[in-house]
Amino acid sequence: MSTFIIEGGHKLSGEIEPQGAKNEALQVIAATLLTSSPVNISNVPEILDVRNQIELLRGMGVKVTRHGKGNYTFVADDINTEYIRSKDFINKCASLRGSVLVVGPLLSRFGEAYFAKPGGDKIGRRKIDTHILGFEKLGAVLEYDSTKKAYRLTVPESGRLQGHFMLLDEASVTGTANIIMAAAMAEGVTTIYNAACEPYIQQLCNLLIRMGVTIEGLGSNLLKIYGVSRLQGATHRILPDMIEVGSFIGMAALNQSSITIKNVSYENLGIIPDSFKRLGINLERRGDDIFLPEQDTYEIETDLDGAILNIADAPWPGLTPDLLSVMLVVATQCRGSVLIHQKMFESRLFFVDRLIDMGAQIMLCDPHRAVVIGLDHRLPLRANNMLSPDIRAGIAMLIAAMSAKGVSEIGNINQIDRGYEDIDTRLRALGAVINRRD
């Protein structure tokens, strides 16, 4: 198991550019299964989760050509249909969270797909009901294969899924993406109400439009997909990762440093910049860059009636849950108090025990809520030895260690590698003292 060794207390300076968006990459790479024609995707983040998904597609028979860093062409013209029914394939899918996104394309194009309960972060129960209910609305037949320990979805004798109206039980991002890809080759019109509308979903829709599908309602929670019998090839560029942008904002603030974050696609960041401003962080938009000046103190806002600030996740255009761990650790050294309310995942705040060990003043109210009392850099965090339980807690621990007095160790960093590309190398370029021990 690899470990990060971090010497805290070093100021950061310089420029850093976010990688391509992980969540978008997993969706659009899966969408290449919908056509036998070449699909070129650039700005692909070469992180563990994405590399694993690319290898999963290779195993299925997809021809993958890497033209250079982050630039790939996928040709799914010779899929091994026997392999995608095999136990080996299903077991591989079960170990990779992003594998859930290949189900919609395989079901729509080949009429059959197995749905293994996918792996990923240990952050509580993650429902698959939305995906399956959506496929059933399109006419798929569901049964459980006890020998393979997976659900089997098949298209009825008509040979194609049928467009249908559906009201999703939750605005699931992966659920919406999976259903959109299944509907792309369904017969007729599919209407999805309460659809997720994150920029990643909009990007997936833009790719499918270039591949020949007509989609209405981009950016809203009401989508209409006009299915086609055959999709063509296309080219696509992945957006910068908004979670990395937020992580870098948090790093600069906790270390009282000045950095510039380059090429952030500011118009696609939504409420993220304003949410950090509520923690007292002054950030400036400079074209498509964000400049963070050095500050002595960061004062948390209070509500107009004087009540403690409440920062909670919500479906887009609300605040993404993936940044609450970062905002929580930043708040530990701000001036004032804040309630962090993680609504979506019931285990994502348990890592605060490690921050309390470092001297942070945090009260964990329940699995979803934590009150943070900011120390205003009067009492710096102390170094600690920790294990990363998931991607977002891992980066929050890394941010804390970078500001702490002494040398910290973070184990199980493959969790961080799943979401952040060469993060140690990139942070050393800003002045951080961080080394990887394998």
GUDOKOL-853514 format. One line per 4 residues: number of its first residue (from 1); their letters; for each residue x, y, z of C-alpha. Coordinates in steps of 0.2 Angstrom, whole numbers, plus 5000, padded with zeros to 4 digits. Example, Ala and Ser with C-alpha at 12.3 -4.5 7.8 and 13.67 -1.06 7.14 Angstrom:
% residues 2
1	as	5062/4978/5039  5068/4995/5036
This chain:
% residues 438
1	mstf	5000/5000/5000  5007/5017/4995  5009/5031/5007  5011/5050/5006
5	iieg	5024/5058/5017  5019/5077/5020  5029/5090/5028  5017/5104/5033
9	ghkl	5018/5122/5034  5025/5127/5017  5017/5141/5007  5011/5138/4990
13	sgei	5014/5149/4975  5012/5148/4956  5000/5141/4944  4991/5125/4942
17	epqg	4978/5118/4929  4964/5106/4933  4964/5089/4925  4949/5083/4914
21	akne	4933/5079/4924  4933/5062/4931  4914/5060/4931  4912/5066/4914
25	alqv	4926/5055/4907  4918/5039/4914  4901/5044/4906  4908/5048/4888
29	iaat	4920/5034/4887  4905/5022/4891  4896/5031/4877  4908/5025/4864
33	llts	4900/5008/4866  4885/5014/4857  4893/5015/4839  4905/5005/4829
37	spvn	4913/5021/4822  4928/5030/4829  4925/5042/4844  4940/5053/4849
41	isnv	4940/5060/4866  4953/5073/4873  4957/5080/4890  4955/5063/4897
45	peil	4961/5062/4915  4974/5048/4917  4969/5043/4934  4966/5026/4941
49	dvrn	4947/5025/4939  4948/5030/4921  4962/5019/4917  4953/5004/4924
53	qiel	4937/5008/4914  4948/5010/4898  4955/4993/4902  4938/4986/4904
57	lrgm	4933/4992/4887  4949/4984/4880  4944/4968/4887  4927/4969/4879
61	gvkv	4935/4971/4862  4935/4990/4860  4951/4996/4850  4959/5010/4860
65	trhg	4972/5021/4853  4982/5033/4864  4988/5048/4853  4996/5057/4867
69	kgny	4993/5062/4885  4974/5062/4888  4970/5060/4869  4961/5043/4865
73	tfva	4951/5036/4851  4939/5022/4854  4932/5010/4841  4919/4998/4847
77	ddin	4916/4988/4831  4920/4971/4837  4913/4968/4854  4915/4951/4861
81	teyi	4897/4947/4866  4902/4931/4874  4914/4939/4886  4902/4953/4892
85	rskd	4891/4938/4898  4905/4930/4907  4908/4929/4926  4925/4936/4923
89	fink	4918/4952/4915  4905/4953/4929  4918/4951/4943  4928/4965/4935
93	casl	4913/4976/4934  4909/4973/4952  4926/4980/4957  4925/4997/4948
97	rgsv	4912/5010/4951  4912/5017/4934  4907/5000/4926  4889/5004/4930
101	lvvg	4889/5016/4915  4892/5002/4902  4876/4994/4906  4865/5007/4897
105	plls	4875/5006/4881  4877/4987/4881  4858/4985/4884  4853/4997/4870
109	rfge	4865/4991/4857  4867/4972/4860  4850/4969/4869  4858/4962/4885
113	ayfa	4868/4967/4900  4873/4961/4917  4872/4973/4931  4884/4969/4945
117	kpgg	4884/4979/4961  4898/4990/4958  4913/4995/4969  4921/5012/4973
121	dkig	4921/5023/4988  4916/5017/5005  4904/5031/5009  4888/5022/5012
125	rrki	4875/5014/5002  4874/5020/4984  4857/5015/4976  4856/5006/4959
129	dthi	4837/5007/4959  4836/5022/4948  4846/5014/4934  4836/4998/4934
133	lgfe	4819/5006/4936  4823/5018/4921  4828/5003/4910  4812/4994/4915
137	klga	4802/5009/4909  4811/5007/4892  4805/4989/4891  4820/4980/4898
141	vley	4816/4963/4907  4825/4961/4924  4830/4944/4932  4843/4939/4945
145	dstk	4856/4927/4940  4861/4918/4956  4876/4909/4948  4884/4925/4942
149	kayr	4877/4935/4957  4872/4949/4946  4856/4956/4938  4853/4952/4920
153	ltvp	4844/4964/4909  4837/4959/4892  4827/4968/4878  4810/4960/4873
157	esgr	4807/4951/4857  4804/4967/4848  4823/4969/4847  4824/4987/4853
161	lqgh	4820/4997/4869  4805/5008/4868  4804/5026/4872  4794/5031/4887
165	fmll	4790/5044/4900  4798/5042/4917  4799/5052/4933  4815/5048/4942
169	deas	4815/5044/4961  4830/5055/4963  4841/5066/4952  4855/5053/4951
173	vtgt	4869/5059/4940  4875/5041/4935  4857/5035/4934  4852/5049/4922
177	anii	4868/5046/4911  4864/5027/4910  4846/5030/4905  4851/5043/4892
181	maaa	4863/5031/4884  4850/5017/4884  4837/5029/4877  4849/5035/4863
185	maeg	4845/5019/4853  4827/5016/4859  4813/5017/4847  4803/5033/4849
189	vtti	4804/5047/4862  4810/5045/4880  4806/5059/4892  4816/5060/4908
193	ynaa	4809/5071/4922  4819/5075/4938  4834/5071/4927  4851/5077/4934
197	cepy	4857/5092/4924  4876/5094/4930  4888/5100/4916  4894/5082/4915
201	iqql	4876/5077/4909  4876/5091/4897  4893/5086/4890  4887/5068/4888
205	cnll	4871/5075/4879  4882/5086/4868  4892/5071/4863  4877/5060/4859
209	irmg	4870/5075/4848  4886/5075/4838  4884/5056/4836  4866/5059/4829
213	vtie	4854/5059/4843  4842/5073/4845  4841/5079/4863  4830/5093/4870
217	glgs	4831/5102/4887  4850/5102/4890  4853/5111/4907  4836/5107/4914
221	nllk	4828/5093/4923  4817/5088/4909  4825/5079/4895  4818/5072/4879
225	iygv	4829/5060/4869  4824/5055/4851  4831/5038/4849  4840/5032/4833
229	srlq	4844/5015/4826  4862/5019/4822  4875/5031/4829  4890/5039/4821
233	gath	4907/5043/4826  4912/5060/4834  4925/5070/4843  4923/5077/4861
237	rilp	4934/5087/4874  4931/5084/4892  4928/5099/4904  4940/5104/4918
241	dmie	4936/5095/4934  4926/5106/4945  4931/5096/4960  4949/5098/4957
245	vgsf	4946/5117/4955  4937/5117/4972  4951/5107/4980  4964/5119/4974
249	igma	4954/5134/4981  4954/5125/4998  4973/5121/4998  4977/5139/4995
253	alnq	4966/5145/5009  4971/5133/5022  4989/5137/5018  4986/5156/5017
257	ssit	4994/5155/5000  4992/5164/4984  4990/5154/4968  4982/5155/4951
261	iknv	4971/5141/4945  4971/5141/4925  4958/5137/4913  4944/5132/4925
265	syen	4929/5134/4913  4922/5146/4925  4904/5147/4918  4903/5128/4922
269	lgii	4908/5130/4941  4890/5135/4946  4889/5139/4964  4906/5133/4969
273	pdsf	4915/5150/4969  4902/5158/4979  4901/5144/4992  4920/5146/4995
277	krlg	4917/5165/4997  4905/5162/5011  4920/5154/5021  4928/5171/5019
281	inle	4940/5166/5004  4943/5181/4992  4944/5174/4974  4945/5184/4958
285	rrgd	4940/5178/4941  4952/5183/4928  4946/5178/4911  4944/5159/4913
289	difl	4957/5158/4927  4954/5160/4946  4967/5170/4956  4968/5167/4975
293	peqd	4977/5181/4985  4986/5177/5001  4975/5182/5016  4979/5183/5035
297	tyei	4962/5178/5040  4946/5170/5033  4930/5175/5041  4914/5164/5039
301	etdl	4898/5173/5035  4883/5172/5046  4865/5172/5040  4856/5188/5039
305	dgai	4847/5184/5056  4864/5180/5064  4862/5161/5063  4877/5150/5060
309	lnia	4881/5147/5042  4874/5130/5035  4883/5123/5020  4874/5108/5012
313	dapw	4875/5098/4996  4860/5098/4984  4857/5092/4966  4864/5104/4952
317	pglt	4864/5119/4952  4866/5116/4971  4883/5112/4978  4891/5096/4974
321	pdll	4893/5084/4988  4911/5080/4982  4917/5096/4989  4910/5096/5007
325	svml	4925/5087/5014  4936/5100/5007  4926/5114/5013  4925/5106/5030
329	vvat	4944/5105/5032  4946/5123/5026  4933/5129/5039  4944/5122/5053
333	qcrg	4956/5137/5051  4943/5150/5047  4936/5163/5059  4918/5158/5065
337	svli	4908/5142/5064  4898/5133/5051  4887/5118/5050  4892/5106/5036
341	hqkm	4877/5095/5031  4881/5080/5020  4864/5074/5014  4868/5062/5001
345	fesr	4881/5049/5009  4879/5043/5026  4897/5039/5029  4907/5053/5021
349	lffv	4910/5063/5037  4917/5049/5048  4935/5055/5043  4933/5070/5054
353	drli	4939/5059/5069  4957/5061/5060  4955/5080/5060  4950/5080/5078
357	dmga	4966/5071/5082  4975/5085/5073  4968/5098/5084  4952/5103/5074
361	qiml	4937/5108/5084  4923/5098/5076  4907/5091/5083  4900/5076/5073
365	cdph	4881/5078/5076  4876/5062/5066  4882/5053/5051  4876/5068/5040
369	ravv	4880/5084/5050  4896/5091/5058  4898/5108/5067  4915/5116/5064
373	igld	4922/5129/5075  4936/5139/5066  4952/5142/5075  4958/5156/5063
377	hrlp	4975/5149/5062  4979/5153/5080  4981/5134/5084  4988/5126/5068
381	lran	4983/5108/5065  4995/5095/5071  5004/5081/5060  4995/5064/5060
385	nmls	4996/5047/5053  4980/5043/5043  4972/5031/5031  4962/5038/5016
389	pdir	4944/5030/5016  4939/5037/5000  4944/5050/4986  4936/5066/4994
393	agia	4941/5062/5012  4958/5058/5006  4961/5075/4997  4954/5083/5013
397	mlia	4967/5074/5023  4980/5079/5011  4975/5097/5012  4975/5096/5031
401	amsa	4992/5088/5032  5000/5102/5020  4995/5115/5033  4999/5105/5049
405	kgvs	5015/5107/5060  5026/5092/5058  5027/5077/5046  5011/5068/5042
409	eign	5008/5051/5034  4993/5046/5023  4991/5028/5019  4979/5019/5006
413	inqi	4983/5034/4994  4977/5023/4979  4960/5031/4984  4967/5048/4981
417	drgy	4975/5042/4964  4958/5036/4959  4952/5054/4957  4968/5065/4956
421	edid	4981/5063/4943  5000/5064/4948  4994/5075/4963  5010/5074/4972
425	trlr	5020/5080/4957  5009/5094/4953  5008/5100/4971  5027/5100/4973
429	alga	5028/5112/4958  5018/5124/4969  5030/5122/4984  5022/5108/4994
433	vinr	5034/5096/5002  5026/5079/4998  5033/5062/4994  5026/5045/4989
437	rd	5032/5030/4997  5028/5013/4989
